[in-house]
Amino acid sequence: MDLEAICWFVEVVNRGSFTGAAEHLRLPTSNLSRRIAKLEQQLDCKLLMRSTRALALTDEGQDFLPLAQKLCANAQLIDHWALSRAQVATGTLRITAPAGFAKWPLADWLIDYQRKFKQVKIELINSNQYLDFQQHQLDFAFRQGPLVDSSLISQLLFKIEYGVFATPQLLAEIGAINNLQDLQGKPLIATSANANALPWVFAENKFKINKSQLMFEDTSLCLKAAVAGLGISYLSWYEAGPLVEQGKLVSLLEHLKPTAMGFYLMYSNREFKPKKNQEFLRLVDTQSAQFDQLQGIIFERGL
């Protein structure tokens, strides 16, 4: 029996199409279709009803699917067990992180990791979106709360203190900002995810941005635009704090107590972790200690 084809069948069902499964598996669609057709011949039954518009399980396919899922889960567990016992870290390490954190410090961490473990291929996805672990074949994700996926292990690394900032020159032009209502109609610089502005979170409420002057996924670009006097922005204190001390930015709305946001490392709840993952966890545990000395960071120790 073709175990690999059985797992591919499960992937086709999960993705809802041969095209989606082939892209995820990084295979030609023709190869995938041919192997599953051969599997159907071995089983002497039709598992899938194919058409140009839809894909559906046959009655036999519905009966076979839970058996196939269990078989694939056990095969994956064996792979993880074997990889966890390996003496050398190998394979591909896929990570996602917000753009600002990816630039620094994560890029430096990954350079150090690559120097030590040259047989591991590293793929980093810069995104503020909460990407699906299975769909993107992720090993780790750095994410800022709140978190919703309870199937993953989430390790709080630290909390980030936020504030609202603008240049003194801009405030002289647009007037004082004493409450959230004063922000209406003012030039705002927003951080985005999936082309949508992220809300500004305060102790008792959130400020939803309906219109912004500028919008970036990378918070360092928001900071740069704020320093240029192009608008008011919601930024971390560790980014903006030094510029407040230099007089280039002014902190606003401190009485509303912008919320400190948890920053997490997330990964699959596997019984056995590949060597590459074990080593990355050790690296993060060591390197994250540097945040203990940064302004605007509430440090949380230990992985």
SELO-452793 format. One record per residue (C-alpha): residue in one letter; residue number from 1; x, y, z. Coordinates in nm, 2 decimals, decimal comma. Example, Ala and Ser with C-alpha at 12.3 -4.5 7.8 and 13.67 -1.06 7.14 Angstrom:
rec zake=A | kollo=1 | X=1,23 | Y=-0,45 | Z=0,78
rec zake=S | kollo=2 | X=1,37 | Y=-0,11 | Z=0,71
This chain:
rec zake=M | kollo=1 | X=0,00 | Y=0,00 | Z=0,00
rec zake=D | kollo=2 | X=0,13 | Y=0,35 | Z=-0,09
rec zake=L | kollo=3 | X=0,15 | Y=0,53 | Z=0,24
rec zake=E | kollo=4 | X=0,27 | Y=0,85 | Z=0,08
rec zake=A | kollo=5 | X=-0,03 | Y=0,85 | Z=-0,16
rec zake=I | kollo=6 | X=-0,26 | Y=0,79 | Z=0,13
rec zake=C | kollo=7 | X=-0,12 | Y=1,10 | Z=0,30
rec zake=W | kollo=8 | X=-0,16 | Y=1,29 | Z=-0,02
rec zake=F | kollo=9 | X=-0,52 | Y=1,19 | Z=-0,04
rec zake=V | kollo=10 | X=-0,57 | Y=1,34 | Z=0,31
rec zake=E | kollo=11 | X=-0,41 | Y=1,66 | Z=0,19
rec zake=V | kollo=12 | X=-0,63 | Y=1,68 | Z=-0,11
rec zake=V | kollo=13 | X=-0,94 | Y=1,65 | Z=0,11
rec zake=N | kollo=14 | X=-0,80 | Y=1,91 | Z=0,36
rec zake=R | kollo=15 | X=-0,73 | Y=2,16 | Z=0,08
rec zake=G | kollo=16 | X=-1,04 | Y=2,09 | Z=-0,11
rec zake=S | kollo=17 | X=-0,86 | Y=2,06 | Z=-0,45
rec zake=F | kollo=18 | X=-0,58 | Y=1,88 | Z=-0,62
rec zake=T | kollo=19 | X=-0,43 | Y=2,22 | Z=-0,71
rec zake=G | kollo=20 | X=-0,42 | Y=2,35 | Z=-0,35
rec zake=A | kollo=21 | X=-0,27 | Y=2,02 | Z=-0,23
rec zake=A | kollo=22 | X=-0,01 | Y=2,01 | Z=-0,50
rec zake=E | kollo=23 | X=0,10 | Y=2,37 | Z=-0,42
rec zake=H | kollo=24 | X=0,13 | Y=2,28 | Z=-0,05
rec zake=L | kollo=25 | X=0,32 | Y=1,95 | Z=-0,12
rec zake=R | kollo=26 | X=0,53 | Y=2,13 | Z=-0,39
rec zake=L | kollo=27 | X=0,44 | Y=1,87 | Z=-0,65
rec zake=P | kollo=28 | X=0,31 | Y=1,88 | Z=-1,00
rec zake=T | kollo=29 | X=-0,07 | Y=1,84 | Z=-1,00
rec zake=S | kollo=30 | X=-0,04 | Y=1,57 | Z=-1,26
rec zake=N | kollo=31 | X=0,18 | Y=1,36 | Z=-1,04
rec zake=L | kollo=32 | X=-0,05 | Y=1,40 | Z=-0,74
rec zake=S | kollo=33 | X=-0,36 | Y=1,30 | Z=-0,94
rec zake=R | kollo=34 | X=-0,18 | Y=1,00 | Z=-1,10
rec zake=R | kollo=35 | X=-0,07 | Y=0,86 | Z=-0,76
rec zake=I | kollo=36 | X=-0,41 | Y=0,89 | Z=-0,60
rec zake=A | kollo=37 | X=-0,57 | Y=0,73 | Z=-0,91
rec zake=K | kollo=38 | X=-0,32 | Y=0,44 | Z=-0,86
rec zake=L | kollo=39 | X=-0,42 | Y=0,42 | Z=-0,49
rec zake=E | kollo=40 | X=-0,78 | Y=0,39 | Z=-0,59
rec zake=Q | kollo=41 | X=-0,69 | Y=0,10 | Z=-0,82
rec zake=Q | kollo=42 | X=-0,51 | Y=-0,07 | Z=-0,53
rec zake=L | kollo=43 | X=-0,81 | Y=-0,02 | Z=-0,30
rec zake=D | kollo=44 | X=-1,05 | Y=-0,12 | Z=-0,59
rec zake=C | kollo=45 | X=-1,28 | Y=0,17 | Z=-0,51
rec zake=K | kollo=46 | X=-1,33 | Y=0,53 | Z=-0,60
rec zake=L | kollo=47 | X=-1,23 | Y=0,77 | Z=-0,32
rec zake=L | kollo=48 | X=-1,30 | Y=1,11 | Z=-0,49
rec zake=M | kollo=49 | X=-1,55 | Y=1,24 | Z=-0,74
rec zake=R | kollo=50 | X=-1,37 | Y=1,49 | Z=-0,96
rec zake=S | kollo=51 | X=-1,52 | Y=1,76 | Z=-1,18
rec zake=T | kollo=52 | X=-1,40 | Y=2,09 | Z=-1,32
rec zake=R | kollo=53 | X=-1,58 | Y=2,29 | Z=-1,04
rec zake=A | kollo=54 | X=-1,59 | Y=2,07 | Z=-0,74
rec zake=L | kollo=55 | X=-1,43 | Y=1,78 | Z=-0,55
rec zake=A | kollo=56 | X=-1,63 | Y=1,55 | Z=-0,33
rec zake=L | kollo=57 | X=-1,57 | Y=1,23 | Z=-0,13
rec zake=T | kollo=58 | X=-1,75 | Y=0,91 | Z=-0,24
rec zake=D | kollo=59 | X=-1,91 | Y=0,69 | Z=0,02
rec zake=E | kollo=60 | X=-1,60 | Y=0,48 | Z=0,02
rec zake=G | kollo=61 | X=-1,39 | Y=0,79 | Z=0,05
rec zake=Q | kollo=62 | X=-1,58 | Y=0,90 | Z=0,36
rec zake=D | kollo=63 | X=-1,52 | Y=0,56 | Z=0,52
rec zake=F | kollo=64 | X=-1,16 | Y=0,56 | Z=0,43
rec zake=L | kollo=65 | X=-1,07 | Y=0,92 | Z=0,53
rec zake=P | kollo=66 | X=-1,06 | Y=0,87 | Z=0,92
rec zake=L | kollo=67 | X=-0,84 | Y=0,56 | Z=0,87
rec zake=A | kollo=68 | X=-0,61 | Y=0,75 | Z=0,64
rec zake=Q | kollo=69 | X=-0,59 | Y=1,04 | Z=0,88
rec zake=K | kollo=70 | X=-0,49 | Y=0,82 | Z=1,17
rec zake=L | kollo=71 | X=-0,23 | Y=0,64 | Z=0,95
rec zake=C | kollo=72 | X=-0,08 | Y=0,97 | Z=0,84
rec zake=A | kollo=73 | X=-0,07 | Y=1,11 | Z=1,20
rec zake=N | kollo=74 | X=0,11 | Y=0,80 | Z=1,32
rec zake=A | kollo=75 | X=0,36 | Y=0,82 | Z=1,02
rec zake=Q | kollo=76 | X=0,43 | Y=1,19 | Z=1,10
rec zake=L | kollo=77 | X=0,48 | Y=1,10 | Z=1,47
rec zake=I | kollo=78 | X=0,74 | Y=0,84 | Z=1,37
rec zake=D | kollo=79 | X=0,91 | Y=1,10 | Z=1,15
rec zake=H | kollo=80 | X=0,92 | Y=1,34 | Z=1,44
rec zake=W | kollo=81 | X=1,06 | Y=1,07 | Z=1,67
rec zake=A | kollo=82 | X=1,33 | Y=0,98 | Z=1,43
rec zake=L | kollo=83 | X=1,43 | Y=1,35 | Z=1,37
rec zake=S | kollo=84 | X=1,43 | Y=1,41 | Z=1,75
rec zake=R | kollo=85 | X=1,70 | Y=1,15 | Z=1,79
rec zake=A | kollo=86 | X=1,92 | Y=1,28 | Z=1,52
rec zake=Q | kollo=87 | X=2,26 | Y=1,41 | Z=1,62
rec zake=V | kollo=88 | X=2,28 | Y=1,67 | Z=1,35
rec zake=A | kollo=89 | X=2,02 | Y=1,94 | Z=1,28
rec zake=T | kollo=90 | X=1,89 | Y=1,91 | Z=0,93
rec zake=G | kollo=91 | X=1,58 | Y=2,00 | Z=0,73
rec zake=T | kollo=92 | X=1,40 | Y=2,32 | Z=0,67
rec zake=L | kollo=93 | X=1,31 | Y=2,57 | Z=0,95
rec zake=R | kollo=94 | X=1,01 | Y=2,78 | Z=0,85
rec zake=I | kollo=95 | X=0,94 | Y=3,08 | Z=1,07
rec zake=T | kollo=96 | X=0,70 | Y=3,38 | Z=1,05
rec zake=A | kollo=97 | X=0,73 | Y=3,70 | Z=1,24
rec zake=P | kollo=98 | X=0,62 | Y=4,07 | Z=1,22
rec zake=A | kollo=99 | X=0,83 | Y=4,27 | Z=0,98
rec zake=G | kollo=100 | X=0,98 | Y=4,49 | Z=1,25
rec zake=F | kollo=101 | X=1,09 | Y=4,20 | Z=1,47
rec zake=A | kollo=102 | X=1,21 | Y=4,01 | Z=1,16
rec zake=K | kollo=103 | X=1,45 | Y=4,29 | Z=1,08
rec zake=W | kollo=104 | X=1,58 | Y=4,31 | Z=1,44
rec zake=P | kollo=105 | X=1,66 | Y=4,10 | Z=1,63
rec zake=L | kollo=106 | X=1,53 | Y=3,79 | Z=1,45
rec zake=A | kollo=107 | X=1,75 | Y=3,83 | Z=1,14
rec zake=D | kollo=108 | X=2,06 | Y=3,84 | Z=1,36
rec zake=W | kollo=109 | X=1,94 | Y=3,53 | Z=1,56
rec zake=L | kollo=110 | X=1,89 | Y=3,34 | Z=1,23
rec zake=I | kollo=111 | X=2,24 | Y=3,44 | Z=1,11
rec zake=D | kollo=112 | X=2,39 | Y=3,30 | Z=1,43
rec zake=Y | kollo=113 | X=2,17 | Y=2,98 | Z=1,39
rec zake=Q | kollo=114 | X=2,29 | Y=2,93 | Z=1,03
rec zake=R | kollo=115 | X=2,65 | Y=2,96 | Z=1,13
rec zake=K | kollo=116 | X=2,61 | Y=2,68 | Z=1,38
rec zake=F | kollo=117 | X=2,38 | Y=2,46 | Z=1,18
rec zake=K | kollo=118 | X=2,47 | Y=2,49 | Z=0,81
rec zake=Q | kollo=119 | X=2,27 | Y=2,19 | Z=0,71
rec zake=V | kollo=120 | X=1,94 | Y=2,35 | Z=0,80
rec zake=K | kollo=121 | X=1,76 | Y=2,56 | Z=0,54
rec zake=I | kollo=122 | X=1,59 | Y=2,87 | Z=0,68
rec zake=E | kollo=123 | X=1,28 | Y=3,03 | Z=0,54
rec zake=L | kollo=124 | X=1,14 | Y=3,34 | Z=0,71
rec zake=I | kollo=125 | X=0,80 | Y=3,49 | Z=0,63
rec zake=N | kollo=126 | X=0,76 | Y=3,86 | Z=0,73
rec zake=S | kollo=127 | X=0,40 | Y=3,91 | Z=0,81
rec zake=N | kollo=128 | X=0,17 | Y=4,07 | Z=1,07
rec zake=Q | kollo=129 | X=-0,09 | Y=3,82 | Z=0,98
rec zake=Y | kollo=130 | X=-0,16 | Y=3,51 | Z=1,20
rec zake=L | kollo=131 | X=-0,06 | Y=3,25 | Z=0,93
rec zake=D | kollo=132 | X=-0,20 | Y=2,90 | Z=0,96
rec zake=F | kollo=133 | X=0,07 | Y=2,66 | Z=1,08
rec zake=Q | kollo=134 | X=-0,04 | Y=2,36 | Z=0,86
rec zake=Q | kollo=135 | X=-0,11 | Y=2,56 | Z=0,54
rec zake=H | kollo=136 | X=0,23 | Y=2,74 | Z=0,56
rec zake=Q | kollo=137 | X=0,42 | Y=2,44 | Z=0,71
rec zake=L | kollo=138 | X=0,55 | Y=2,65 | Z=0,99
rec zake=D | kollo=139 | X=0,78 | Y=2,54 | Z=1,27
rec zake=F | kollo=140 | X=0,76 | Y=2,86 | Z=1,47
rec zake=A | kollo=141 | X=0,57 | Y=3,19 | Z=1,47
rec zake=F | kollo=142 | X=0,65 | Y=3,51 | Z=1,67
rec zake=R | kollo=143 | X=0,32 | Y=3,67 | Z=1,74
rec zake=Q | kollo=144 | X=0,18 | Y=3,96 | Z=1,93
rec zake=G | kollo=145 | X=-0,14 | Y=3,89 | Z=2,14
rec zake=P | kollo=146 | X=-0,42 | Y=3,83 | Z=2,18
rec zake=L | kollo=147 | X=-0,38 | Y=3,47 | Z=2,08
rec zake=V | kollo=148 | X=-0,66 | Y=3,25 | Z=1,95
rec zake=D | kollo=149 | X=-0,51 | Y=2,91 | Z=1,85
rec zake=S | kollo=150 | X=-0,52 | Y=2,69 | Z=2,15
rec zake=S | kollo=151 | X=-0,38 | Y=2,39 | Z=1,96
rec zake=L | kollo=152 | X=-0,03 | Y=2,56 | Z=1,97
rec zake=I | kollo=153 | X=0,21 | Y=2,60 | Z=2,25
rec zake=S | kollo=154 | X=0,25 | Y=2,98 | Z=2,32
rec zake=Q | kollo=155 | X=0,54 | Y=3,09 | Z=2,52
rec zake=L | kollo=156 | X=0,53 | Y=3,45 | Z=2,65
rec zake=L | kollo=157 | X=0,87 | Y=3,61 | Z=2,58
rec zake=F | kollo=158 | X=0,81 | Y=3,96 | Z=2,70
rec zake=K | kollo=159 | X=0,55 | Y=4,24 | Z=2,70
rec zake=I | kollo=160 | X=0,58 | Y=4,55 | Z=2,49
rec zake=E | kollo=161 | X=0,47 | Y=4,89 | Z=2,63
rec zake=Y | kollo=162 | X=0,30 | Y=5,12 | Z=2,37
rec zake=G | kollo=163 | X=0,23 | Y=5,49 | Z=2,34
rec zake=V | kollo=164 | X=0,10 | Y=5,75 | Z=2,10
rec zake=F | kollo=165 | X=0,37 | Y=5,98 | Z=1,95
rec zake=A | kollo=166 | X=0,40 | Y=6,29 | Z=1,73
rec zake=T | kollo=167 | X=0,66 | Y=6,56 | Z=1,67
rec zake=P | kollo=168 | X=0,64 | Y=6,89 | Z=1,86
rec zake=Q | kollo=169 | X=0,62 | Y=7,07 | Z=1,53
rec zake=L | kollo=170 | X=0,32 | Y=6,87 | Z=1,42
rec zake=L | kollo=171 | X=0,14 | Y=6,93 | Z=1,75
rec zake=A | kollo=172 | X=0,20 | Y=7,30 | Z=1,71
rec zake=E | kollo=173 | X=0,02 | Y=7,29 | Z=1,37
rec zake=I | kollo=174 | X=-0,28 | Y=7,06 | Z=1,46
rec zake=G | kollo=175 | X=-0,33 | Y=7,15 | Z=1,83
rec zake=A | kollo=176 | X=-0,33 | Y=6,96 | Z=2,15
rec zake=I | kollo=177 | X=-0,44 | Y=6,59 | Z=2,17
rec zake=N | kollo=178 | X=-0,61 | Y=6,54 | Z=2,50
rec zake=N | kollo=179 | X=-0,84 | Y=6,25 | Z=2,43
rec zake=L | kollo=180 | X=-0,93 | Y=5,99 | Z=2,15
rec zake=Q | kollo=181 | X=-1,19 | Y=6,23 | Z=2,00
rec zake=D | kollo=182 | X=-0,91 | Y=6,48 | Z=1,93
rec zake=L | kollo=183 | X=-0,75 | Y=6,22 | Z=1,70
rec zake=Q | kollo=184 | X=-1,05 | Y=6,24 | Z=1,46
rec zake=G | kollo=185 | X=-0,96 | Y=6,42 | Z=1,14
rec zake=K | kollo=186 | X=-0,59 | Y=6,43 | Z=1,23
rec zake=P | kollo=187 | X=-0,31 | Y=6,28 | Z=1,01
rec zake=L | kollo=188 | X=-0,25 | Y=5,93 | Z=1,15
rec zake=I | kollo=189 | X=0,01 | Y=5,67 | Z=1,07
rec zake=A | kollo=190 | X=-0,12 | Y=5,31 | Z=1,11
rec zake=T | kollo=191 | X=0,04 | Y=4,97 | Z=1,14
rec zake=S | kollo=192 | X=-0,14 | Y=4,72 | Z=0,92
rec zake=A | kollo=193 | X=-0,20 | Y=4,35 | Z=0,88
rec zake=N | kollo=194 | X=-0,36 | Y=4,21 | Z=0,56
rec zake=A | kollo=195 | X=-0,41 | Y=4,57 | Z=0,43
rec zake=N | kollo=196 | X=-0,62 | Y=4,66 | Z=0,74
rec zake=A | kollo=197 | X=-0,51 | Y=4,91 | Z=1,00
rec zake=L | kollo=198 | X=-0,46 | Y=4,76 | Z=1,34
rec zake=P | kollo=199 | X=-0,65 | Y=4,93 | Z=1,63
rec zake=W | kollo=200 | X=-0,47 | Y=5,13 | Z=1,90
rec zake=V | kollo=201 | X=-0,53 | Y=4,95 | Z=2,23
rec zake=F | kollo=202 | X=-0,58 | Y=5,13 | Z=2,56
rec zake=A | kollo=203 | X=-0,67 | Y=5,02 | Z=2,91
rec zake=E | kollo=204 | X=-1,04 | Y=5,07 | Z=2,87
rec zake=N | kollo=205 | X=-1,11 | Y=5,08 | Z=2,50
rec zake=K | kollo=206 | X=-0,97 | Y=5,05 | Z=2,15
rec zake=F | kollo=207 | X=-0,93 | Y=5,33 | Z=1,89
rec zake=K | kollo=208 | X=-1,03 | Y=5,20 | Z=1,55
rec zake=I | kollo=209 | X=-0,86 | Y=5,38 | Z=1,26
rec zake=N | kollo=210 | X=-1,10 | Y=5,44 | Z=0,97
rec zake=K | kollo=211 | X=-0,87 | Y=5,67 | Z=0,77
rec zake=S | kollo=212 | X=-0,50 | Y=5,70 | Z=0,79
rec zake=Q | kollo=213 | X=-0,25 | Y=5,93 | Z=0,62
rec zake=L | kollo=214 | X=0,00 | Y=5,65 | Z=0,59
rec zake=M | kollo=215 | X=-0,01 | Y=5,27 | Z=0,66
rec zake=F | kollo=216 | X=0,28 | Y=5,03 | Z=0,69
rec zake=E | kollo=217 | X=0,33 | Y=4,67 | Z=0,80
rec zake=D | kollo=218 | X=0,67 | Y=4,75 | Z=0,93
rec zake=T | kollo=219 | X=0,66 | Y=4,96 | Z=1,25
rec zake=S | kollo=220 | X=1,01 | Y=5,10 | Z=1,18
rec zake=L | kollo=221 | X=0,85 | Y=5,28 | Z=0,88
rec zake=C | kollo=222 | X=0,57 | Y=5,41 | Z=1,10
rec zake=L | kollo=223 | X=0,84 | Y=5,55 | Z=1,33
rec zake=K | kollo=224 | X=1,03 | Y=5,71 | Z=1,04
rec zake=A | kollo=225 | X=0,72 | Y=5,88 | Z=0,91
rec zake=A | kollo=226 | X=0,63 | Y=6,00 | Z=1,26
rec zake=V | kollo=227 | X=0,97 | Y=6,15 | Z=1,31
rec zake=A | kollo=228 | X=0,94 | Y=6,32 | Z=0,97
rec zake=G | kollo=229 | X=0,63 | Y=6,50 | Z=1,11
rec zake=L | kollo=230 | X=0,38 | Y=6,33 | Z=0,88
rec zake=G | kollo=231 | X=0,14 | Y=6,21 | Z=1,14
rec zake=I | kollo=232 | X=0,06 | Y=6,07 | Z=1,48
rec zake=S | kollo=233 | X=0,15 | Y=5,70 | Z=1,54
rec zake=Y | kollo=234 | X=0,10 | Y=5,43 | Z=1,79
rec zake=L | kollo=235 | X=0,44 | Y=5,28 | Z=1,86
rec zake=S | kollo=236 | X=0,64 | Y=5,08 | Z=2,11
rec zake=W | kollo=237 | X=0,83 | Y=5,27 | Z=2,37
rec zake=Y | kollo=238 | X=1,15 | Y=5,07 | Z=2,29
rec zake=E | kollo=239 | X=1,13 | Y=5,22 | Z=1,94
rec zake=A | kollo=240 | X=1,01 | Y=5,57 | Z=2,02
rec zake=G | kollo=241 | X=1,15 | Y=5,62 | Z=2,37
rec zake=P | kollo=242 | X=1,50 | Y=5,73 | Z=2,26
rec zake=L | kollo=243 | X=1,35 | Y=5,99 | Z=2,03
rec zake=V | kollo=244 | X=1,13 | Y=6,12 | Z=2,31
rec zake=E | kollo=245 | X=1,44 | Y=6,17 | Z=2,51
rec zake=Q | kollo=246 | X=1,60 | Y=6,36 | Z=2,22
rec zake=G | kollo=247 | X=1,30 | Y=6,59 | Z=2,19
rec zake=K | kollo=248 | X=1,22 | Y=6,46 | Z=1,84
rec zake=L | kollo=249 | X=0,89 | Y=6,31 | Z=1,95
rec zake=V | kollo=250 | X=0,63 | Y=6,38 | Z=2,22
rec zake=S | kollo=251 | X=0,43 | Y=6,12 | Z=2,41
rec zake=L | kollo=252 | X=0,05 | Y=6,17 | Z=2,40
rec zake=L | kollo=253 | X=-0,25 | Y=6,03 | Z=2,59
rec zake=E | kollo=254 | X=-0,04 | Y=5,87 | Z=2,86
rec zake=H | kollo=255 | X=-0,34 | Y=5,90 | Z=3,10
rec zake=L | kollo=256 | X=-0,53 | Y=5,65 | Z=2,89
rec zake=K | kollo=257 | X=-0,27 | Y=5,39 | Z=2,96
rec zake=P | kollo=258 | X=-0,19 | Y=5,22 | Z=2,63
rec zake=T | kollo=259 | X=-0,19 | Y=4,85 | Z=2,68
rec zake=A | kollo=260 | X=0,13 | Y=4,65 | Z=2,71
rec zake=M | kollo=261 | X=0,10 | Y=4,37 | Z=2,46
rec zake=G | kollo=262 | X=0,24 | Y=4,02 | Z=2,51
rec zake=F | kollo=263 | X=0,49 | Y=3,89 | Z=2,25
rec zake=Y | kollo=264 | X=0,49 | Y=3,52 | Z=2,21
rec zake=L | kollo=265 | X=0,68 | Y=3,24 | Z=2,05
rec zake=M | kollo=266 | X=0,44 | Y=2,98 | Z=1,92
rec zake=Y | kollo=267 | X=0,50 | Y=2,62 | Z=1,79
rec zake=S | kollo=268 | X=0,32 | Y=2,29 | Z=1,74
rec zake=N | kollo=269 | X=0,25 | Y=2,08 | Z=2,04
rec zake=R | kollo=270 | X=0,45 | Y=1,78 | Z=1,92
rec zake=E | kollo=271 | X=0,56 | Y=1,50 | Z=2,15
rec zake=F | kollo=272 | X=0,89 | Y=1,48 | Z=1,97
rec zake=K | kollo=273 | X=1,07 | Y=1,78 | Z=1,84
rec zake=P | kollo=274 | X=1,33 | Y=1,76 | Z=1,55
rec zake=K | kollo=275 | X=1,68 | Y=1,85 | Z=1,63
rec zake=K | kollo=276 | X=1,65 | Y=2,18 | Z=1,43
rec zake=N | kollo=277 | X=1,36 | Y=2,29 | Z=1,65
rec zake=Q | kollo=278 | X=1,53 | Y=2,19 | Z=1,97
rec zake=E | kollo=279 | X=1,83 | Y=2,40 | Z=1,88
rec zake=F | kollo=280 | X=1,62 | Y=2,70 | Z=1,77
rec zake=L | kollo=281 | X=1,44 | Y=2,70 | Z=2,11
rec zake=R | kollo=282 | X=1,77 | Y=2,70 | Z=2,29
rec zake=L | kollo=283 | X=1,88 | Y=3,00 | Z=2,07
rec zake=V | kollo=284 | X=1,57 | Y=3,20 | Z=2,15
rec zake=D | kollo=285 | X=1,60 | Y=3,12 | Z=2,52
rec zake=T | kollo=286 | X=1,95 | Y=3,26 | Z=2,52
rec zake=Q | kollo=287 | X=1,91 | Y=3,56 | Z=2,29
rec zake=S | kollo=288 | X=1,58 | Y=3,68 | Z=2,43
rec zake=A | kollo=289 | X=1,76 | Y=3,77 | Z=2,76
rec zake=Q | kollo=290 | X=1,88 | Y=4,09 | Z=2,59
rec zake=F | kollo=291 | X=1,53 | Y=4,24 | Z=2,61
rec zake=D | kollo=292 | X=1,57 | Y=4,26 | Z=2,99
rec zake=Q | kollo=293 | X=1,77 | Y=4,58 | Z=2,94
rec zake=L | kollo=294 | X=1,55 | Y=4,76 | Z=2,68
rec zake=Q | kollo=295 | X=1,32 | Y=5,05 | Z=2,76
rec zake=G | kollo=296 | X=0,95 | Y=4,97 | Z=2,72
rec zake=I | kollo=297 | X=1,00 | Y=4,59 | Z=2,75
rec zake=I | kollo=298 | X=0,86 | Y=4,39 | Z=3,04
rec zake=F | kollo=299 | X=1,08 | Y=4,09 | Z=3,03
rec zake=E | kollo=300 | X=0,95 | Y=3,73 | Z=3,08
rec zake=R | kollo=301 | X=1,22 | Y=3,46 | Z=3,13
rec zake=G | kollo=302 | X=1,23 | Y=3,10 | Z=3,01
rec zake=L | kollo=303 | X=1,11 | Y=2,87 | Z=2,74
